[in-house]
Amino acid sequence: MQPSTVSKKTYQVILDKDEDGMIFARCDDLHANAEGKTEAEAKNNIKEAIELMVDHLNKDKSFSLKFVHKY
């Protein structure tokens, strides 16, 4: 018997930066947005926002993020 393979949903996150250097992250699939003073902070904040959205929408909690830089 072969082990079952659980596929993770991958959500694309767009990272952008404003003229003051603030990093903005958005996940269009879930309409989630976050920001941070650093890229790491923005990534952590969007991950938390997506975790809350996934939980609220009763979606599979096993997911990964694909970050796309717009800057």
C-alpha positions in Angstrom: 0.0 0.0 0.0 1.4 3.4 -1.0 1.5 6.2 1.5 -1.0 8.9 0.7 0.4 12.2 -0.6 -1.2 15.3 0.7 -0.7 18.2 -1.6 -0.3 21.6 -0.1 -2.0 24.6 -1.5 0.4 27.3 -2.5 -0.7 30.9 -2.2 1.1 33.5 -4.2 2.1 36.6 -2.2 3.1 39.8 -4.0 5.7 41.9 -2.2 6.0 45.6 -3.0 7.8 48.6 -1.5 6.8 52.2 -1.2 9.0 55.3 -1.5 9.6 55.2 2.3 10.8 51.6 2.2 7.8 50.1 3.8 7.1 46.5 2.5 3.6 45.6 1.6 2.5 42.0 1.1 -0.8 40.8 -0.5 -2.4 37.5 -1.3 -5.0 38.1 -4.0 -6.4 34.5 -3.6 -7.5 35.2 -0.1 -7.8 39.0 -0.2 -5.2 39.2 2.6 -2.9 42.2 3.1 0.0 42.9 5.5 2.9 45.3 5.8 6.2 45.5 7.7 9.2 47.7 8.1 11.3 44.8 6.8 10.7 42.1 4.2 10.9 39.5 7.0 8.3 41.3 9.1 6.0 41.7 6.1 6.4 38.0 5.3 5.7 37.0 8.9 2.6 39.3 9.0 1.1 38.0 5.8 1.7 34.4 6.9 -0.2 35.1 10.1 -3.0 36.8 8.1 -3.3 33.9 5.8 -3.3 31.4 8.7 -6.3 33.3 10.1 -8.1 33.5 6.7 -7.5 29.8 6.1 -8.8 28.9 9.5 -11.9 31.2 9.2 -12.7 29.8 5.7 -12.3 26.2 6.9 -9.7 25.6 4.2 -6.9 23.0 4.4 -4.4 24.3 6.9 -1.5 22.8 5.0 -0.2 25.5 2.7 3.0 27.1 1.4 3.7 30.6 0.2 5.3 31.7 -3.0 6.7 35.2 -2.7 7.0 37.4 -5.8 8.9 40.7 -5.6 7.6 43.7 -7.4 10.6 45.8 -6.5 
